[in-house]
Amino acid sequence: MSGRYITETEMRKLLRDAYAQDPEMSFLGQIGRNASDPAMPRDGNNRPRIHPLWLTLGLVTLFAMVVFFYFSFVK
């Protein structure tokens, strides 16, 4: 493809093929991409940010487990 022009139909086929591929093939990579914040996946230091709903769900679950263990074993 060096130096020649491509037609509109060829470009559409190439773009369709390029966008049909999933760039993330690993399972852990897909989990990481889905767990990240959709509005701002990376912070200023290029570290991944977790989705706010997952963070809230994790904190509520942790609080419920602490309350359960406190009333089950301490009392």
C-alpha positions in Angstrom: 0.0 0.0 0.0 2.9 2.4 -0.5 2.2 5.4 -2.7 -1.2 4.4 -4.1 -4.5 5.9 -3.4 -7.3 3.8 -2.0 -10.9 4.1 -2.9 -13.7 4.9 -0.5 -15.0 1.4 -0.5 -11.5 0.0 0.3 -11.2 2.5 3.1 -14.5 1.6 4.6 -13.5 -2.1 4.5 -10.2 -1.4 6.2 -11.9 0.7 8.9 -14.6 -1.9 9.4 -11.9 -4.6 9.9 -9.9 -2.4 12.2 -12.8 -1.5 14.4 -14.1 -5.0 14.5 -11.1 -6.2 16.4 -11.2 -6.0 20.2 -7.9 -4.4 21.3 -8.0 -6.1 24.7 -7.9 -9.9 24.4 -6.9 -10.8 28.0 -9.6 -11.4 30.6 -7.8 -9.3 33.3 -7.4 -6.4 30.8 -11.1 -6.4 30.1 -11.9 -6.5 33.8 -9.5 -3.6 34.4 -11.0 -1.5 31.6 -14.6 -2.1 32.8 -13.7 -1.3 36.4 -12.1 2.0 35.5 -13.9 5.4 35.7 -15.4 6.1 32.3 -15.2 9.9 32.7 -11.5 9.9 33.6 -9.8 6.5 33.5 -6.4 7.9 34.5 -5.4 10.6 37.0 -2.7 13.2 36.7 0.1 10.6 37.5 -1.2 8.2 34.9 -2.6 5.8 37.5 -5.9 4.0 36.9 -9.0 5.4 38.7 -11.7 3.0 39.9 -15.3 3.5 38.9 -17.2 5.4 41.7 -20.0 2.9 41.8 -17.5 0.0 42.3 -15.8 2.0 45.1 -19.1 2.7 46.8 -20.2 -0.9 46.5 -16.9 -2.1 48.0 -17.1 0.3 50.9 -20.7 -0.6 51.7 -19.8 -4.3 51.6 -16.8 -3.8 53.8 -18.9 -1.9 56.3 -21.6 -4.7 56.3 -18.9 -7.3 56.9 -17.4 -5.4 59.8 -20.8 -5.0 61.4 -21.6 -8.7 60.9 -18.3 -9.8 62.4 -18.6 -7.4 65.3 -22.1 -8.6 66.3 -21.3 -12.3 65.6 -18.0 -12.7 67.4 -17.3 -9.7 69.7 -20.6 -9.5 71.4 
